[in-house]
Amino acid sequence: MNDYCVIPGDIALSGQWRLLPPDTDPDHTWEWQDIGSDASDDSAPLGDDWENPFRSRVDQGAANALLLALARGARRMPVLTDAEFLLGRAPGDGHRAGLQVLYAAKAGAAGGGSGTAELVIHGEPLAFHPDEEVLQAWREAAEVHMGTESELAVVIEEPEEEPTEDELTEEELTEEDSD
């Protein structure tokens, strides 16, 4: 198996959520009865619809457990070249939480026994930093795929922030107004 993709559901078979509600802010009260509806906040300026905060954080413990299991599985797949893990929504897709992890192993010169392996981690709305145990398991998988001389490059991508109105160009503002 060269390519492997894992997309677990938002809820485990045990009924445990893998995505969590937002941190509670004591200075803000949510209109919980509206969660899940398409209703907008009538007091917000036109175009600033109320954002549904339901399940907007990735459960760090659940994601680490799944990534650890995937790394251990990848280690047992000696010809694996690509793996993808997606929990929740793909980053940049709507307002829900998402975690995307991409693993790529590229072989070196024939008979050289070395190559490169990369693990790219993208979380939204917050950057995701896996536990050291998870990273070590991926390093061990990379050793199996590339040989003892290779190293695993870990890239943790920070979520893109929405530009402020001051940062938008006149063309981008015109495009927003036409939507």
C-alpha positions, 0 to 999 in steps of 0.5 A: 500500500503506497497511499493511505487516508484516514478520515475518522468521524467527529464522534468516536464509536464510544460516543465521545466527541473528537471536536469540542465546544469553544472555551467559555468566555465569562464576559459573553453569553451564547444564545445556545437555543440558536446553535445549529440554526441558520439564524443571524444576529439582528444586531450585527452589521449587514454581512456579519452573520452570527457565527455558530461556535458549536464544536469549534476546537479539536480535542487534543487528546483524541487527535494525538491518540489517533495520530499515534495509532496512524504512525504505528500503522504507517511503520508497518507499511514499508512501501508507504509513500503518502498518508493523510489524516483529516479530522473535522473539516479541511482547514479553510472550509467553513467555520468548524474545527479541522485538523489535516496531517500529511505525511510524504516519504520520498526515496533517495538515490537508488541503493543509497538508503536515504531519502526525505520524509515530511509531516505537515500539520495544519489545524484550524482555528488553532495551530495543532502541536502533537505530543512528543510521543506522536512525533517520535512514532512518526520519526520511527515510521520515517526510518522504516520508509527511508533508512536510518540516515533520513530525518523527518521534517515536521512543519506546523502550519499556523492558521491564516488570519482573516485580513482586516479591512485596512489590509484589503486592497480596493479590488478585494473590497469591491469583490466582497461587496458584490458577494 
